[in-house]
Amino acid sequence: MKRIAIVGGGVAGLTAAYELAGIISKGGAIQVVLFEASTRLGGIVETVREGEFVIECGPDGWVTEKPWTRQLAVELGLEDEIILSNDATRKTYVLIDNRLKAMPDGMRMMVPADLDALDASELFSMEAKQAYHQELSRAEELKSIAPQYDESVADFVLRHFGREVLDKIGAPLLSGVFGGDVTRLSVRAVMAPFVAMEREHGSLIAALQARSASQSTSIFTTLRSGMGTLVDRMIASIPPDWIRLNATVKYVSHDEDGWLVGTVHEVERFDAVLMAAPVDEARSLLAPVNAPMAELMQMDASSAVVVAFGFADTSRFSVPPGFGFLVPPGTGSRLLACTFVDQKFADRVPQGGRLLRAFFGGAVAERLMRCGNDEAAAIARLELAGILGPLPEPQITVVRRWPKSLPQYGVGHLERMAELDSRVKALDGLWLLGNGYRGVGIPDLVRDARAAVHEIAGHTTTFSE
């Protein structure tokens, strides 16, 4: 019987275990051990349900156009749970001069499809609006000068739209998703669809206008009872004796007989290892196995702090219609963003309730890591009140810290990952999973984990005695 170790019980590791359990149910001869250092599975996916509030401590859903999470949810019997974001009233604001100014309708990240809506917006200066219009007329020029090498997000956005657009929308949007510095993030790794648009159309606006007519679906999808339900259903599908909580892996080695994986209690032999630990931990474990491979896994990572407030009575304060707001660097606010959760998704709050989620990243998040929950919540309330006005006492407050949870895909990331993949393949029986390699979203983690298990299933060493 073949033995497989999964190191890390976040979404990637859990999905791999779920997929392997499916192979077992079809008669596969395998034994699996899932090592998780903490006391719970799911990683940063966690849902708190209290007093009819549905509060996400990490991701609140997934990008609809990526199909892999939805496919998994349907398999798990959650099709009736799937709900779309309220895009009929979707609006995102940007904090400018301590005022919330709406992004124009029809924007995809920093690219407008509707130039009339852009012109009517008070978010941008006349110079920035002119830069947008000129981008459309510069299509052939932009197509001809598109580089054949990777570059930073900042260089890419500056070439198309200029500094104001980068500072007001590009930087806060990308910081919200990747927690990163746009002057260092790889455009090919984090904005691949836009790079493809540039190659085909030159103008990103022209490309988006060509696509927008055929795209009417909501941007985001989630589960009615929360993303934690996805985790719960996968756990229920995994043999309980596979799961080891509070089991920190301290040691990994490889020899001609396979893999050794050790905790403080014992060292066990396995035929394959699915390494789904955070990338910095994975790198430390694998450095003794292959130092050049571990060197390719070296990357910065950003921390995040999420503070959610549930309010019982919306009549006591109001927020503008829409999904929330972004805070560009240099505004004086410590916030990175805020989501108006009850307006983004249905069924998040009790009747008449309101739910806000405040996000902190970068150096501010690192400082908040050292604060207690009460202090972090007080800081979040102070920041929100400075933008939205005085807030009543919340009925529920949830604080979560996610240290080094957002790996930074620096310029040249895809080339490094290609070299890393070749080194991993040279070590028989190793797969790297998680958000440090091929995408940070839940759908990317699900896709990669399932693909890895399918590779294992088709590997030369079959699951038979």
C-alpha positions as CSV (number, residue, x, y, z in Angstrom):
1,M,0.0,0.0,0.0
2,K,1.3,3.4,-1.0
3,R,1.6,6.1,1.7
4,I,1.2,9.8,1.0
5,A,1.9,12.7,3.4
6,I,0.1,16.0,3.1
7,V,2.0,18.7,5.0
8,G,-0.5,21.6,5.7
9,G,-4.2,21.5,6.2
10,G,-5.2,24.8,4.5
11,V,-7.5,24.8,1.4
12,A,-4.8,23.2,-0.8
13,G,-3.9,20.4,1.5
14,L,-7.5,19.8,2.5
15,T,-8.6,19.6,-1.2
16,A,-5.8,17.1,-1.9
17,A,-7.0,15.0,1.0
18,Y,-10.6,15.1,-0.3
19,E,-9.5,14.1,-3.7
20,L,-7.4,11.2,-2.4
21,A,-10.4,10.1,-0.3
22,G,-12.3,9.9,-3.6
23,I,-9.6,7.5,-5.0
24,I,-9.9,5.4,-1.9
25,S,-13.7,5.1,-2.4
26,K,-13.0,3.7,-5.9
27,G,-10.7,1.0,-4.5
28,G,-7.4,2.8,-4.5
29,A,-4.8,1.2,-2.2
30,I,-3.4,4.2,-0.5
31,Q,-2.9,5.5,3.1
32,V,-2.8,9.2,3.8
33,V,-1.6,11.3,6.7
34,L,-2.5,15.0,6.8
35,F,-0.2,17.0,9.1
36,E,-1.6,20.3,10.3
37,A,0.4,22.4,12.8
38,S,-2.6,24.3,14.2
39,T,-5.8,23.1,16.0
40,R,-8.1,23.5,12.9
41,L,-8.2,22.8,9.2
42,G,-9.0,25.3,6.5
43,G,-6.1,27.8,6.8
44,I,-7.3,31.3,6.3
45,V,-10.8,30.1,5.3
46,E,-12.9,30.4,8.5
47,T,-16.5,31.5,9.0
48,V,-17.9,32.8,12.3
49,R,-21.7,32.5,12.6
50,E,-23.2,34.3,15.5
51,G,-26.6,36.0,16.0
52,E,-27.5,35.5,12.3
53,F,-24.2,37.3,11.3
54,V,-22.1,35.3,8.8
55,I,-18.6,36.7,9.2
56,E,-15.7,35.6,7.0
57,C,-12.4,35.8,8.7
58,G,-10.5,35.3,5.5
59,P,-11.6,35.2,1.8
60,D,-15.3,36.0,1.5
61,G,-15.8,34.2,-1.8
62,W,-14.2,33.6,-5.1
63,V,-13.9,35.1,-8.6
64,T,-16.9,33.8,-10.5
65,E,-15.0,33.4,-13.8
66,K,-12.7,30.8,-12.3
67,P,-14.8,27.6,-12.2
68,W,-12.9,25.3,-9.9
69,T,-14.4,26.3,-6.5
70,R,-17.9,26.2,-7.9
71,Q,-17.3,22.7,-9.3
72,L,-16.0,21.5,-6.0
73,A,-18.9,23.0,-4.1
74,V,-21.4,21.3,-6.5
75,E,-19.6,17.9,-5.9
76,L,-19.9,18.5,-2.2
77,G,-23.7,18.9,-2.5
78,L,-23.6,22.7,-2.0
79,E,-25.1,23.8,-5.2
80,D,-28.2,25.3,-3.4
81,E,-25.8,27.2,-1.2
82,I,-24.1,29.1,-4.0
83,I,-25.0,32.8,-4.3
84,L,-23.6,35.6,-6.4
85,S,-22.6,39.1,-5.4
86,N,-25.2,41.8,-5.7
87,D,-23.7,43.3,-8.8
88,A,-26.8,45.3,-9.7
89,T,-25.8,47.7,-7.0
90,R,-22.0,47.1,-7.2
91,K,-20.0,50.2,-6.6
92,T,-16.5,50.6,-5.1
93,Y,-15.2,53.8,-3.6
94,V,-11.7,55.3,-3.2
95,L,-10.7,57.5,-0.3
96,I,-9.5,60.8,-1.8
97,D,-8.9,63.8,0.4
98,N,-10.9,62.1,3.2
99,R,-13.9,61.7,0.9
100,L,-15.2,58.5,-0.6
101,K,-15.3,59.0,-4.4
102,A,-17.0,56.3,-6.5
103,M,-15.1,54.4,-9.2
104,P,-16.8,54.8,-12.6
105,D,-19.3,52.1,-13.5
106,G,-18.0,49.4,-15.8
107,M,-14.4,49.3,-14.4
108,R,-12.5,46.1,-14.4
109,M,-9.7,46.8,-12.0
110,M,-8.2,50.0,-13.3
111,V,-9.6,49.7,-16.8
112,P,-12.9,51.4,-17.8
113,A,-15.2,49.9,-20.4
114,D,-17.5,52.9,-20.4
115,L,-15.7,56.2,-21.1
116,D,-18.9,58.2,-20.7
117,A,-19.1,56.9,-17.1
118,L,-15.5,57.7,-16.7
119,D,-16.0,61.3,-17.9
120,A,-18.8,61.8,-15.4
121,S,-16.7,60.5,-12.5
122,E,-15.3,62.9,-9.9
123,L,-12.6,60.4,-9.0
124,F,-10.1,61.4,-11.7
125,S,-8.6,64.7,-12.8
126,M,-9.1,65.9,-16.4
127,E,-5.5,64.9,-17.0
128,A,-6.2,61.3,-16.0
129,K,-9.4,61.2,-18.0
130,Q,-7.5,62.4,-21.0
131,A,-4.9,59.7,-20.5
132,Y,-7.6,57.1,-20.5
133,H,-9.0,58.4,-23.8
134,Q,-5.5,58.6,-25.3
135,E,-4.9,54.9,-24.3
136,L,-7.7,53.9,-26.6
137,S,-6.2,55.8,-29.6
138,R,-2.7,54.5,-28.8
139,A,-3.7,50.9,-29.4
140,E,-1.3,50.1,-32.2
141,E,1.6,51.9,-30.5
142,L,0.9,50.0,-27.2
143,K,0.7,46.7,-29.1
144,S,4.0,47.4,-30.8
145,I,6.0,48.4,-27.7
146,A,4.6,45.6,-25.4
147,P,7.7,44.1,-23.9
148,Q,8.6,40.4,-24.4
149,Y,9.9,40.2,-20.8
150,D,8.2,40.4,-17.5
151,E,7.8,43.8,-15.8
152,S,6.3,45.3,-12.7
153,V,2.6,46.1,-12.4
154,A,3.6,49.7,-11.9
155,D,5.5,49.9,-15.2
156,F,2.6,48.2,-17.0
157,V,-0.1,50.6,-15.6
158,L,2.1,53.7,-16.1
159,R,2.6,52.8,-19.7
160,H,-1.2,52.6,-20.3
161,F,-2.7,55.2,-18.0
162,G,-0.1,57.2,-16.0
163,R,0.7,57.9,-12.4
164,E,-2.7,59.1,-11.1
165,V,-4.4,55.9,-12.1
166,L,-1.7,53.8,-10.6
167,D,-1.8,55.7,-7.3
168,K,-5.6,56.0,-7.0
169,I,-6.7,52.5,-8.2
170,G,-3.8,50.3,-9.2
171,A,-1.9,50.3,-6.0
172,P,-4.8,49.9,-3.6
173,L,-6.5,47.2,-5.7
174,L,-3.4,45.1,-6.0
175,S,-2.5,45.7,-2.4
176,G,-5.9,44.5,-1.4
177,V,-5.5,41.2,-3.2
178,F,-1.7,40.5,-2.9
179,G,-0.7,42.9,-0.1
180,G,2.2,43.9,-2.3
181,D,4.2,46.7,-3.7
182,V,3.1,47.4,-7.3
183,T,6.7,48.4,-8.2
184,R,7.8,44.8,-7.4
185,L,4.8,42.7,-8.3
186,S,5.1,40.7,-11.5
187,V,2.4,41.8,-14.0
188,R,2.6,38.5,-15.9
189,A,1.9,36.6,-12.6
190,V,-0.8,38.8,-11.1
191,M,-2.5,40.4,-14.2
192,A,-2.0,37.8,-16.9
193,P,-5.4,38.5,-18.6
194,F,-4.4,42.1,-19.0
195,V,-1.0,41.2,-20.5
196,A,-2.9,39.0,-23.0
197,M,-5.3,41.9,-23.8
198,E,-2.3,44.1,-24.5
199,R,-0.8,41.6,-26.9
200,E,-4.0,41.2,-28.8
201,H,-5.5,44.7,-28.8
202,G,-2.8,47.0,-27.6
203,S,-5.4,49.1,-25.8
204,L,-6.8,47.5,-22.6
205,I,-9.9,49.7,-22.9
206,A,-10.5,48.4,-26.5
207,A,-10.0,44.8,-25.2
208,L,-12.4,45.3,-22.3
209,Q,-15.1,46.9,-24.6
210,A,-14.8,43.9,-26.9
211,R,-15.4,41.5,-24.1
212,S,-17.9,43.4,-21.9
213,A,-21.0,42.8,-24.1
214,S,-20.7,39.0,-23.6
215,Q,-20.0,39.2,-19.8
216,S,-23.0,39.7,-17.6
217,T,-22.3,37.4,-14.7
218,S,-21.6,38.7,-11.2
219,I,-18.0,39.1,-10.4
220,F,-17.9,37.2,-7.1
221,T,-19.5,34.0,-5.8
222,T,-19.8,32.7,-2.2
223,L,-21.8,30.2,-0.1
224,R,-24.9,31.3,1.7
225,S,-23.7,29.9,5.0
226,G,-20.1,31.0,4.5
227,M,-16.9,29.7,3.0
228,G,-16.3,27.6,6.1
229,T,-19.0,25.3,4.9
230,L,-16.8,24.3,2.0
231,V,-14.1,23.3,4.5
232,D,-16.6,21.5,6.7
233,R,-17.9,19.4,3.8
234,M,-14.4,18.4,2.7
235,I,-13.5,17.4,6.2
236,A,-16.6,15.2,6.5
237,S,-15.5,13.4,3.3
238,I,-12.0,12.5,4.7
239,P,-11.3,9.5,6.9
240,P,-10.9,10.9,10.4
241,D,-7.8,8.8,11.0
242,W,-5.9,10.6,8.2
243,I,-6.0,13.9,10.1
244,R,-3.4,14.9,12.7
245,L,-3.9,18.3,14.3
246,N,-1.2,20.0,16.4
247,A,1.3,18.0,14.3
248,T,4.1,20.4,13.2
249,V,6.4,18.8,10.7
250,K,10.0,19.4,11.7
251,Y,11.9,17.3,9.2
252,V,11.6,16.1,5.6
253,S,14.2,14.1,3.7
254,H,14.4,12.1,0.5
255,D,16.3,9.0,-0.5
256,E,16.1,6.1,-3.0
257,D,13.4,4.5,-0.9
258,G,11.1,7.6,-0.8
259,W,10.4,10.3,1.7
260,L,10.8,10.6,5.5
261,V,8.6,13.1,7.3
262,G,9.2,13.8,11.0
263,T,7.3,15.5,13.8
264,V,8.6,15.9,17.4
265,H,7.0,12.5,18.1
266,E,8.1,10.3,15.2
267,V,9.6,9.9,11.8
268,E,7.5,8.1,9.1
269,R,8.2,6.9,5.6
270,F,6.1,7.9,2.6
271,D,6.0,7.3,-1.1
272,A,5.0,10.8,-1.9
273,V,4.7,14.2,-0.2
274,L,2.2,16.9,-1.0
275,M,3.8,20.0,0.5
276,A,1.0,22.4,1.2
277,A,2.5,24.3,4.1
278,P,3.0,28.1,3.7
279,V,5.8,28.8,1.3
280,D,8.3,30.0,3.8
281,E,7.8,26.9,6.0
282,A,7.9,24.6,2.9
283,R,11.2,26.3,1.9
284,S,12.8,25.7,5.3
285,L,11.7,22.0,5.3
286,L,12.9,21.4,1.8
287,A,16.2,23.3,2.0
288,P,18.2,20.2,3.3
289,V,16.6,18.1,0.5
290,N,17.6,20.4,-2.4
291,A,19.1,23.8,-1.6
292,P,18.8,25.3,-5.2
293,M,15.1,24.3,-5.2
294,A,14.6,26.0,-1.8
295,E,16.4,29.1,-3.1
296,L,13.8,29.4,-5.9
297,M,11.1,29.3,-3.2
298,Q,12.4,32.4,-1.5
299,M,9.9,35.2,-1.7
300,D,8.6,38.0,0.4
301,A,5.2,37.7,2.1
302,S,2.8,40.2,3.5
303,S,0.7,39.9,6.6
304,A,-3.0,40.8,6.9
305,V,-5.3,41.7,9.8
306,V,-9.1,41.5,9.4
307,V,-11.5,43.2,11.9
308,A,-15.2,42.7,11.4
309,F,-18.0,44.6,13.1
310,G,-21.6,43.4,13.2
311,F,-24.2,46.1,14.0
312,A,-27.8,45.4,14.9
313,D,-29.4,48.5,13.6
314,T,-28.6,50.1,10.3
315,S,-30.7,53.1,11.1
316,R,-28.1,54.4,13.5
317,F,-25.5,55.0,10.8
318,S,-25.4,54.7,7.0
319,V,-22.8,53.7,4.4
320,P,-22.9,54.6,0.7
321,P,-24.5,52.1,-1.6
322,G,-22.0,49.5,-2.9
323,F,-19.4,46.9,-1.9
324,G,-16.9,49.1,0.0
325,F,-13.9,51.3,-0.4
326,L,-10.1,51.2,-1.0
327,V,-7.5,53.4,0.6
328,P,-4.6,54.5,-1.5
329,P,-1.1,54.8,0.1
330,G,-0.3,58.2,1.5
331,T,-3.8,59.2,2.6
332,G,-3.0,59.2,6.3
333,S,-5.4,56.3,7.0
334,R,-4.0,53.1,8.3
335,L,-6.7,51.1,6.6
336,L,-6.1,49.2,3.4
337,A,-9.8,48.7,2.5
338,C,-13.3,48.1,4.0
339,T,-16.1,45.9,2.7
340,F,-19.8,46.7,3.2
341,V,-20.5,42.9,3.5
342,D,-24.3,43.1,3.8
343,Q,-24.5,45.1,0.6
344,K,-22.0,42.8,-1.3
345,F,-23.8,39.5,-0.5
346,A,-27.2,38.5,0.6
347,D,-28.0,36.7,3.9
348,R,-24.9,38.0,5.8
349,V,-26.8,39.8,8.6
350,P,-30.0,39.6,10.6
351,Q,-32.9,41.8,9.6
352,G,-31.9,45.4,9.8
353,G,-28.3,44.5,10.5
354,R,-25.0,45.8,9.0
355,L,-21.6,44.1,8.7
356,L,-18.3,45.9,8.0
357,R,-14.9,44.2,7.4
358,A,-11.8,46.4,7.8
359,F,-8.5,45.3,6.3
360,F,-5.0,46.2,7.3
361,G,-1.8,45.1,5.4
362,G,1.9,45.7,5.2
363,A,3.7,47.4,8.0
364,V,0.4,48.4,9.7
365,A,-0.6,44.8,9.9
366,E,2.8,43.8,11.3
367,R,2.3,46.3,14.1
368,L,-1.3,45.2,14.7
369,M,-0.1,41.6,15.1
370,R,1.4,42.6,18.4
371,C,-1.8,44.2,19.6
372,G,-4.5,42.5,21.6
373,N,-8.0,42.0,20.1
374,D,-9.5,45.0,22.0
375,E,-6.7,47.3,20.8
376,A,-6.9,46.1,17.2
377,A,-10.7,46.6,17.2
378,A,-10.4,50.0,18.7
379,I,-7.9,51.1,16.0
380,A,-10.2,49.7,13.3
381,R,-13.3,51.5,14.7
382,L,-11.3,54.8,14.9
383,E,-10.2,54.5,11.3
384,L,-13.7,53.6,10.1
385,A,-15.3,56.4,12.1
386,G,-12.8,58.9,10.6
387,I,-14.2,58.0,7.1
388,L,-17.8,56.9,7.7
389,G,-18.7,59.0,10.7
390,P,-19.4,57.9,14.3
391,L,-20.2,54.2,14.7
392,P,-22.5,52.7,17.3
393,E,-21.4,49.9,19.6
394,P,-21.1,46.7,17.5
395,Q,-23.1,43.7,18.5
396,I,-20.2,41.4,17.5
397,T,-16.5,42.0,16.8
398,V,-14.2,39.5,15.2
399,V,-10.4,40.0,14.9
400,R,-8.1,37.7,12.8
401,R,-4.4,37.9,12.2
402,W,-2.9,36.2,9.2
403,P,0.9,36.4,9.4
404,K,2.9,36.2,6.2
405,S,-0.2,34.9,4.4
406,L,0.2,36.7,1.1
407,P,3.3,35.7,-0.9
408,Q,4.6,38.4,-3.2
409,Y,4.9,37.3,-6.8
410,G,7.9,39.5,-7.8
411,V,9.0,40.3,-11.3
412,G,10.3,37.1,-13.0
413,H,8.0,34.9,-10.8
414,L,6.7,32.7,-13.7
415,E,10.3,32.0,-14.9
416,R,11.3,31.1,-11.4
417,M,8.3,28.8,-11.0
418,A,9.1,27.0,-14.3
419,E,12.6,26.3,-13.0
420,L,11.2,25.3,-9.6
421,D,8.8,22.9,-11.3
422,S,11.7,21.2,-13.2
423,R,13.6,20.7,-10.0
424,V,10.5,19.4,-8.2
425,K,9.8,16.9,-10.9
426,A,13.4,15.6,-10.6
427,L,12.6,14.6,-7.0
428,D,10.2,11.6,-7.5
429,G,7.1,11.9,-5.4
430,L,7.0,15.6,-4.4
431,W,4.3,18.2,-5.2
432,L,4.2,21.8,-4.1
433,L,0.8,23.3,-3.3
434,G,-0.5,26.5,-1.9
435,N,-0.7,30.2,-2.7
436,G,3.1,30.8,-3.2
437,Y,3.3,29.3,-6.7
438,R,0.5,29.5,-9.3
439,G,-2.2,31.8,-7.9
440,V,-3.4,33.1,-4.5
441,G,-7.2,32.7,-4.9
442,I,-9.3,29.8,-3.6
443,P,-10.0,28.5,-7.1
444,D,-6.3,28.4,-7.9
445,L,-5.6,26.4,-4.8
446,V,-8.4,23.9,-5.6
447,R,-7.3,23.5,-9.2
448,D,-3.7,22.9,-8.3
449,A,-4.5,20.4,-5.5
450,R,-6.8,18.3,-7.7
451,A,-4.4,18.4,-10.6
452,A,-1.6,17.1,-8.3
453,V,-3.7,14.2,-7.1
454,H,-4.6,13.3,-10.7
455,E,-0.8,13.3,-11.4
456,I,-0.2,11.0,-8.5
457,A,-3.0,8.7,-9.6
458,G,-1.4,8.5,-13.1
459,H,2.1,8.2,-11.7
460,T,4.3,5.3,-12.6
461,T,4.0,3.9,-9.1
462,T,0.4,2.8,-9.1
463,F,-1.9,2.6,-6.1
464,S,-1.8,-1.1,-5.8
465,E,0.1,-3.7,-3.8
